[in-house]
Amino acid sequence: MSNDAQSTRTPTQQDLEQWVLTTCRDLGLAVENADDDFFEAGGNSLTAIRLIAQADEAFGEDALSPDDLFARGAVRDVAASILQKIQG
């Protein structure tokens, strides 16, 4: 999601799920839907750092914390964590 799109509206849960799916796929993970788990799809500490860094870049600093990702790794839950952080 570009900064321009972010500045005009807050992304929805569905927008964020799609962002997480696309980003995970770009990182080489085998995710297919919002129920898939980041770690079960092949995620590890290195890909976690990369996902967190991309979330920070796309949605602002601390958009996705390591604690949130490790506690709830399903794509749907990761998106919900980001949404909660960006909504304040």
C-alpha positions as CSV (number, residue, x, y, z in Angstrom):
1,M,0.0,0.0,0.0
2,S,1.5,3.3,-1.0
3,N,1.9,6.2,1.4
4,D,-0.5,8.2,-0.9
5,A,-3.2,5.6,-0.5
6,Q,-2.6,5.4,3.2
7,S,-2.9,9.2,3.6
8,T,-6.3,9.3,1.9
9,R,-8.0,6.5,3.8
10,T,-7.4,3.9,6.4
11,P,-7.1,0.4,4.9
12,T,-9.7,-2.1,5.7
13,Q,-9.1,-5.5,7.3
14,Q,-9.6,-7.1,3.8
15,D,-7.0,-4.6,2.3
16,L,-4.5,-5.6,5.0
17,E,-5.1,-9.3,4.6
18,Q,-4.4,-8.9,0.9
19,W,-1.2,-6.9,1.7
20,V,0.0,-9.6,4.2
21,L,-0.7,-12.3,1.7
22,T,1.1,-10.5,-1.1
23,T,4.1,-9.6,1.1
24,C,4.4,-13.2,2.5
25,R,4.3,-14.5,-1.1
26,D,7.0,-12.0,-2.1
27,L,9.1,-13.4,0.9
28,G,8.7,-16.9,-0.6
29,L,6.1,-18.2,1.8
30,A,3.3,-20.6,0.6
31,V,0.3,-18.7,1.8
32,E,-3.0,-19.0,0.0
33,N,-5.6,-17.4,2.2
34,A,-6.2,-15.4,5.3
35,D,-6.4,-18.6,7.5
36,D,-2.9,-19.6,6.6
37,D,-0.2,-19.2,9.3
38,F,3.0,-17.3,8.7
39,F,5.2,-19.9,10.4
40,E,3.4,-23.0,9.1
41,A,3.9,-21.5,5.6
42,G,7.7,-21.5,6.1
43,G,8.2,-18.2,8.0
44,N,11.1,-18.0,10.3
45,S,12.9,-15.3,12.3
46,L,14.5,-13.8,9.2
47,T,11.3,-13.6,7.2
48,A,9.6,-12.3,10.3
49,I,12.1,-9.4,10.5
50,R,11.5,-8.7,6.8
51,L,7.7,-8.7,7.2
52,I,7.9,-6.4,10.2
53,A,10.2,-4.0,8.3
54,Q,7.9,-3.9,5.3
55,A,4.9,-3.3,7.6
56,D,6.8,-0.4,9.2
57,E,7.6,1.0,5.8
58,A,4.1,0.7,4.5
59,F,2.1,1.7,7.6
60,G,4.4,3.5,9.9
61,E,6.8,2.6,12.7
62,D,5.7,-0.2,15.0
63,A,2.8,-1.2,12.7
64,L,3.6,-4.8,13.4
65,S,5.4,-5.8,16.6
66,P,7.4,-9.1,16.8
67,D,5.3,-10.0,19.9
68,D,2.1,-9.7,17.8
69,L,3.5,-11.7,14.9
70,F,4.8,-14.5,17.1
71,A,1.6,-14.7,19.3
72,R,-0.8,-14.7,16.4
73,G,0.7,-15.8,13.1
74,A,-2.4,-16.3,10.9
75,V,-2.6,-13.9,8.0
76,R,-6.0,-12.7,9.3
77,D,-4.5,-12.0,12.8
78,V,-1.4,-10.3,11.4
79,A,-3.7,-8.0,9.4
80,A,-5.9,-7.3,12.5
81,S,-2.8,-6.4,14.5
82,I,-1.6,-3.9,11.9
83,L,-5.1,-2.4,11.6
84,Q,-5.3,-2.0,15.4
85,K,-2.0,-0.2,15.5
86,I,-2.7,2.2,12.6
87,Q,-6.2,3.0,13.9
88,G,-4.6,4.0,17.2
